Amino acid sequence: MMSLVIFVLFFPGCLGDTQFTFRLRQSVGRQGFRDNIYNRDAPVALQREKAHFFGYVYFRQVKDVSMKRGYFQKSLVLVSRLPYTHLFHSLLQIIAPEFFEKLEPFLEAVCNEIDQWPPPTPGQTLNLPIVGVVLQ
């Protein structure tokens, strides 16, 4: 099972949709057995980091006169220990726009689908179904 956390943030920014990545430092702890097996076979650029989490953000800001501030501003942030920038940005491009319309029930369904994904295995191509699309 892939460890994954998704949460929502509200913050100001530019108009339209924007994606970016950040790292969160964490207390250095003991590396788990699965981390050791995964990291042994993974290229250095794709190894799990025990000292950081990666955050992948899809941010939307659009004018909306019905909102108190005059703008709709929302972010969907995915947090993982895996540095899979392209995968997670592609995933957010699929789910974030729909999440902004359907909110929590949609996000719960997405999390249930992701929970069924097999664990990543270095060198193996996986088919990852998500809301009617298959990511590879």
Phi, psi and chi 1 to 4 in degrees:
 res  aa     phi    psi   chi1   chi2   chi3   chi4
   1 MET       -  139.4  177.9  175.5   17.5      -
   2 MET   -87.3  129.5 -175.5  179.5  -55.6      -
   3 SER   -79.8  124.5  -65.5      -      -      -
   4 LEU  -150.9  137.8 -174.0   67.0      -      -
   5 VAL  -127.7  133.0  177.4      -      -      -
   6 ILE  -122.1  132.6  -60.3  177.5      -      -
   7 PHE  -142.7  167.8   60.0   93.8      -      -
   8 VAL  -115.0  136.4 -178.1      -      -      -
   9 LEU  -124.9  154.5  -69.7  177.1      -      -
  10 PHE  -121.5  124.8  -61.8   89.2      -      -
  11 PHE  -158.9  157.1   61.3   92.7      -      -
  12 PRO   -75.5  158.8   26.3  -32.5      -      -
  13 GLY  -176.1 -157.5      -      -      -      -
  14 CYS   -84.5  165.6   60.8      -      -      -
  15 LEU   -72.6  145.9  -74.7  176.2      -      -
  16 GLY    96.6 -160.6      -      -      -      -
  17 ASP  -103.4  138.0  -67.0   -8.3      -      -
  18 THR  -137.2  142.9  -55.0      -      -      -
  19 GLN  -124.2  141.6  -74.2 -169.2  -90.3      -
  20 PHE  -154.7  169.1   60.1   91.8      -      -
  21 THR  -125.7  147.5  -55.4      -      -      -
  22 PHE  -144.2  166.5   62.6   90.6      -      -
  23 ARG  -117.8  142.0  -75.5 -172.0  -24.6  164.4
  24 LEU  -113.4  126.9  -67.3  170.7      -      -
  25 ARG   -78.1  142.3 -171.5  162.8 -176.5   69.9
  26 GLN  -130.6  162.9   71.0  169.5   10.8      -
  27 SER   -60.9  133.7  -60.9      -      -      -
  28 VAL   -71.8  119.9  177.9      -      -      -
  29 GLY  -118.5 -171.3      -      -      -      -
  30 ARG   -73.0  134.7 -147.5  170.5   49.2  125.0
  31 GLN   -78.2  135.8 -154.3  168.9    5.6      -
  32 GLY   -75.2  162.3      -      -      -      -
  33 PHE   -57.7  -45.6  176.1   71.2      -      -
  34 ARG   -64.4  -35.5  -72.0 -175.0 -177.5 -173.2
  35 ASP   -60.1  -43.7  -70.4  -13.8      -      -
  36 ASN   -62.2  -43.8  -70.1  -27.4      -      -
  37 ILE   -65.1  -47.0  -68.3  171.6      -      -
  38 TYR   -60.9  -50.4  173.5   83.6      -      -
  39 ASN   -64.9  -29.3  -78.2  -10.9      -      -
  40 ARG   -60.8  -37.5  177.1 -171.0   67.9 -148.7
  41 ASP  -102.0  -10.6  -62.1  -31.6      -      -
  42 ALA   -88.0  146.8      -      -      -      -
  43 PRO   -60.4  150.3  -15.0   23.5      -      -
  44 VAL   -53.8  -41.0  173.3      -      -      -
  45 ALA   -66.4  -17.8      -      -      -      -
  46 LEU  -112.5   10.6  -63.0  178.2      -      -
  47 GLN   -75.8  151.3  -70.7 -176.8   -2.2      -
  48 ARG   -70.3  141.6  -69.5 -178.9  174.9  150.4
  49 GLU  -104.9  127.9  -72.0 -168.5   27.1      -
  50 LYS   -79.7  -14.7   59.1 -176.3  174.7 -178.4
  51 ALA   -99.4   -6.4      -      -      -      -
  52 HIS  -140.6  151.0  -65.5   94.6      -      -
  53 PHE  -108.0  152.5  -75.4   99.9      -      -
  54 PHE  -107.7  137.6  -63.8   90.0      -      -
  55 GLY  -113.4  131.3      -      -      -      -
  56 TYR  -118.2  123.8  -55.4   93.9      -      -
  57 VAL  -119.2  137.1 -179.9      -      -      -
  58 TYR  -120.1  112.3 -168.8  102.1      -      -
  59 PHE  -113.8  136.7  173.1   69.8      -      -
  60 ARG  -128.2  132.1  174.6  171.6  -72.7  172.0
  61 GLN  -137.8  119.1  176.7  174.1  -83.4      -
  62 VAL  -136.9  150.0  -68.6      -      -      -
  63 LYS   -64.5  136.8  -72.7 -172.7  179.1 -138.2
  64 ASP  -153.1  103.4 -175.7  -16.9      -      -
  65 VAL   -66.3  -17.3  -65.8      -      -      -
  66 SER   -77.9  -13.0   68.9      -      -      -
  67 MET   -89.7  148.5  -55.0  -64.4  -84.7      -
  68 LYS   -55.0  -43.4 -174.7  175.8 -178.9  178.3
  69 ARG   -86.6   -6.6  -68.5 -177.8  162.6 -176.8
  70 GLY    89.0    2.9      -      -      -      -
  71 TYR  -139.4  145.7  -68.8   91.6      -      -
  72 PHE   -90.8  121.7  170.0   89.5      -      -
  73 GLN  -131.6  122.6  -63.8  176.7  -40.0      -
  74 LYS  -155.7  148.3 -165.4  174.1  -86.9 -168.3
  75 SER  -128.5  147.3  -67.3      -      -      -
  76 LEU  -115.4  124.7 -175.1   61.2      -      -
  77 VAL  -120.6  127.7 -178.8      -      -      -
  78 LEU  -107.6  129.8 -175.5  148.1      -      -
  79 VAL  -117.3  131.5  177.3      -      -      -
  80 SER  -148.9  160.4  175.5      -      -      -
  81 ARG   -88.7   -1.1  -69.6 -163.5   44.7 -137.2
  82 LEU  -100.3  132.4  -63.5  168.4      -      -
  83 PRO   -87.1   55.8   32.9  -35.1      -      -
  84 TYR   -98.0   68.6  -66.0  170.6      -      -
  85 THR   -55.8  -50.9  -55.4      -      -      -
  86 HIS   -64.0  -44.2 -177.2   73.5      -      -
  87 LEU   -60.4  -50.1  170.9   65.5      -      -
  88 PHE   -72.3  -31.7  -68.5  134.2      -      -
  89 HIS   -69.5  -37.7  -82.0  -63.8      -      -
  90 SER   -64.0  -42.4  -64.1      -      -      -
  91 LEU   -60.0  -45.6  176.1   61.8      -      -
  92 LEU   -65.2  -34.8  -74.2  170.3      -      -
  93 GLN   -62.7  -30.0  -75.1  175.6  -20.4      -
  94 ILE   -79.8  -46.9  -66.2  166.9      -      -
  95 ILE   -92.3  -30.7   64.8  173.3      -      -
  96 ALA   -61.9  -50.4      -      -      -      -
  97 PRO   -57.7  -38.7  -26.6   36.6      -      -
  98 GLU   -71.9  -36.2 -154.5  162.5  -20.5      -
  99 PHE   -61.0  -41.5  163.4   70.2      -      -
 100 PHE   -60.5  -25.9  -64.3  153.4      -      -
 101 GLU   -89.6  -42.2  -61.5  -64.7  -38.6      -
 102 LYS  -102.3  -16.4  -61.8  177.8 -179.9  174.3
 103 LEU    62.9 -144.9  -56.3  173.3      -      -
 104 GLU   -57.7  -42.9  -75.8   76.2   19.1      -
 105 PRO   -58.5  -38.7  -24.9   34.2      -      -
 106 PHE   -65.2  -44.8  174.0   75.2      -      -
 107 LEU   -62.8  -37.9 -167.9   56.4      -      -
 108 GLU   -62.6  -41.8 -175.5  175.7  -20.1      -
 109 ALA   -64.0  -41.6      -      -      -      -
 110 VAL   -61.6  -46.1  165.6      -      -      -
 111 CYS   -61.9  -37.4  -71.2      -      -      -
 112 ASN   -63.7  -39.2  -72.8  -28.5      -      -
 113 GLU   -66.0  -45.8  -76.6 -169.8   83.9      -
 114 ILE   -63.0  -35.1  -68.1  170.3      -      -
 115 ASP   -62.0  -21.5 -166.3   39.4      -      -
 116 GLN   -88.3   -7.7  -58.9  -57.2  -49.3      -
 117 TRP   -65.6  144.9  -71.0   -0.9      -      -
 118 PRO   -72.2  157.9   24.8  -30.9      -      -
 119 PRO   -65.7  149.4   20.3  -27.3      -      -
 120 PRO   -66.9  139.6   22.5  -29.1      -      -
 121 THR  -127.7  119.6  -55.8      -      -      -
 122 PRO   -53.1  131.7  -25.8   35.5      -      -
 123 GLY    85.4   -5.9      -      -      -      -
 124 GLN  -105.2  132.5 -178.3 -178.7   11.7      -
 125 THR   -85.8  129.4  -59.9      -      -      -
 126 LEU  -113.4  146.3  -60.4  173.9      -      -
 127 ASN  -101.3  117.1  -68.1  -46.2      -      -
 128 LEU  -115.1  100.5  -52.7  172.2      -      -
 129 PRO   -74.9  137.7   24.7  -28.9      -      -
 130 ILE  -151.8  119.7 -167.1   75.4      -      -
 131 VAL    39.0   50.9  -65.3      -      -      -
 132 GLY    84.9    1.6      -      -      -      -
 133 VAL  -118.3  148.2  176.5      -      -      -
 134 VAL  -114.3  117.4  177.0      -      -      -
 135 LEU   -89.1  142.7  -63.7  173.2      -      -
 136 GLN  -116.7      - -110.5 -172.7   -0.6      -
